[in-house]
Amino acid sequence: MSKIFISHERNDQKFVLSFKEKVLQNFNVWSMSDIRAGDNFEEKIKINIEESTSAILILTPEFFSSSYIMNKELPLLLENQQN
């Protein structure tokens, strides 16, 4: 089954959880809410981007202000889509 990676800023987590529950319930979806205490979050994000065939970006002002998203996640997402 294809996996969808949701890229979002931490403050949008409540919206993302609701979106996953109401719209994406029949899909294999991964987002930051799936990170557990003690997980290496950067490694989890990298692995799940690599395993994903699609991505949904939750575009908010905070998303564009996040240096982590702009400098780490987006380049990985673009690289994954080119491969």
HUCOR-V107016 format. One record per pair of residues at least 4 apart in sequence whose ideal C-beta (glycine too) atoms are under 6 Angstrom apart, sorted by the first residue. I is the first residue (numbers start at 1). GAP is how many residues later the second one is. If there is no record, write none. Layout:
i->I gap->GAP
i->I gap->GAP
This chain:
i->1 gap->27
i->2 gap->51
i->3 gap->25
i->3 gap->48
i->3 gap->49
i->4 gap->23
i->4 gap->25
i->4 gap->50
i->5 gap->25
i->5 gap->43
i->5 gap->44
i->5 gap->47
i->5 gap->50
i->6 gap->10
i->6 gap->25
i->6 gap->50
i->7 gap->50
i->7 gap->66
i->8 gap->4
i->8 gap->8
i->8 gap->50
i->9 gap->53
i->9 gap->54
i->9 gap->57
i->11 gap->51
i->12 gap->4
i->12 gap->46
i->12 gap->48
i->13 gap->20
i->16 gap->15
i->17 gap->16
i->18 gap->4
i->19 gap->4
i->20 gap->4
i->20 gap->9
i->24 gap->5
i->30 gap->4
i->30 gap->18
i->35 gap->4
i->35 gap->6
i->35 gap->9
i->39 gap->5
i->49 gap->27
i->49 gap->28
i->49 gap->31
i->50 gap->30
i->55 gap->22
i->59 gap->4
i->63 gap->6
i->67 gap->4
i->68 gap->4
i->69 gap->4
i->70 gap->4
